């Protein structure tokens, strides 16, 4: 497990604010850390898999104004197969196996509710092994994975 300290925490926080923020700008904001140290720490956190730096597309900016969560009940021996098939579609932004009432969780981005309906009924429900789907339209996202900050409680105790 990666041990995060206050400097790493601050670096991640700044990069979540602006993923293009330069190491020199982060060093300037921190005040007592060199640009070289910042670069090294960013590289280490990426290599260790703590974070990645990438572009995050806003589907609404491209006209995909409707988001839906689709919960799929699947025959038990076909869960992985169904999940992999659903994940191949460009309008699917998230797929995961689930524990509970449904077997696969899917998030779909669409132009409108009719687009969601067509995808669920004509694509997902026709995949062999799918027994049932339950769809919820998501009118507003309050928080998503790209906004998840590192909890301060995970900071390594460095005598602060």
Helices and strands as residue ranges (DSSP letters): H 6-17, H 23-30, H 35-47, G 59-62, E 66-74, G 76-78, H 79-87, E 92-97, E 104-110, H 113-122, G 124-126, E 130-138, G 145-147, G 152-154
